[in-house]
Amino acid sequence: MYEYCVKEQDENDEDEYAQEAPYYHLFRYMIGEEHQGKGYGRMAMGKFIEHVKTRPEGSADALYICYCPENDVAKKFYESFGFADTGQVVDGENITKLSI
């Protein structure tokens, strides 16, 4: 599940990323446990990134994803696609960014 964010953050809204809009935000990415380790997640993420790079909802320069700090597998997975940690933490999750 993803969203296209066009409004800038309300300074009183701590749940939003402190990014200048517009941007894309992948807020839910899940592969069923029984299907993990089969390459489906990698294939789907590659296709998703290709899709977002077409700017289907509108212009944007970045795609953001968050992950739990203790999830080293997710961190390495996202980094393998070029995502980099922003240093931000929202709701206890690290924010990572891919320039598109």
Secondary structure, 3 states (H helix, E strand, C coil): CEEEECCCCCCCCCCCCCCCCCEEEECCCCCCHHHCCCCHHHHHHHHHHHHHHCCCCCCCCEEEEEECCCCHHHHHHHHCCCCEEEEEEECCEEEEEEEC
